[in-house]
Amino acid sequence: MIRLVAEFVLAGISSILAIATAVHPQWIEALFRIEPDRGSGALELVTVTVFGLLALVAAGLGTRTAVRYRRAQFTGVG
């Protein structure tokens, strides 16, 4: 059950970070006061992509864990 919650929390956090980066791409520079991509936007694109993929993977794992948990409840296995 803890794994299920952790996977969905990770999916939620990753989704929020991906959306925040897409909406306000300069938050990384503002927070850390550095400009690693020198204003090209490459870091923001990579950040949105990574957090988006991480959200999809975590949500998929959470869904798989939830399905297994529900099957184990109904069949008495596990």
Phi, psi and omega in degrees: 000322179296321179298318180299312180296316181298320180294319179286327175295316177299320177297318179294315179296316179297320178296316179298316179294322178295316179294318179299320179290323179291322182281315182232081188294344183271009184294330179294313178296321181291320183288313185263353180056038174228161178227079187294333181258006178055038175083007183281338182088001181296319180298319180294320178297315178295319181297314178298317181296312182295311180294324177296314178295319178298320178296316179296317180294314180296320178294321177296316178295320178297319178295317178298317178296319179296318179296316179297320180297316180293320177298318180294327178293318183283326183265345182079011180263140173100000000 
